[in-house]
């Protein structure tokens, strides 16, 4: 029988165009999870209500929280530090701060907790799962505070780890994925001690700066993916809001086009996976 996996669209709330694309794919049954940025500029009541309406066409669709701790977004808590010009640090800088032990556990935990509470206020319920924008929840100095916040504020949610389910000899093809493998090994150990549930495998990381064919990439991501594994994606329609916030633009439209195409469902079937 086919294995059910999660095909998760990140960044709901980053822009109206991204939101529209994600809702369209949810309604067509081409996604079964989306991660919501409660600090994004496109996450008002109308956008939340529209997402809830879309999931009625796809009742198995999970809606999670995309905890955001990196620029160009602003913290929800007044006293969060460190910041630059009122914004979170860029993710390479946040990683360096975490590696050198300069992040305050309590400030990070409080910010994550407030983002969880904001999600609950917007949707009237807890998130199905919690993950992190730019994988910052895996960073040293962040992960323990992230796990403590989830355990306290929404203990029934599962959390996303970003390690692959591949033999070591198959892991050397992608430096980005290799880094996520290493960070996720530590993250899983801490999560297991905390008693939180996490996905058994992850795929979807690739070099967004390259002109890649998404169908070929997705074929690789699906290979060997176990039941309840997570494949991350970023479908969207480019608009001025997105251009002002994120360099990852035209690739989103390519992902959106492929996921909505006639080639997508046969690809799932060939790999014996389903979104249902």
Secondary structure, 3 states (H helix, E strand, C coil): CCEECEEEEEEECCCHHHHHHHHHHHHCCCCCEEEECCCCCCCCHHHHHHHHHHHCCCCCCEEEEEECCCCCCCCCCCCCCCCECCECCCHHHHHHHHHCCCCCHHHHHHHHHHHHHHHHHHHCCCCCEEEEHHHHHHCCCCHHHHHHHHHHHCCCCEECCCCCCCCHHHCCCCHHHHHHHHHHHHHHHHHHHHCCCECCCEECCCCCCCCCCHHHHHHHHHCCCCCCCEEEECCCCCCHHHHHHCCCCHHHHHHHHHHCCHHHHHHHHHCCEECC
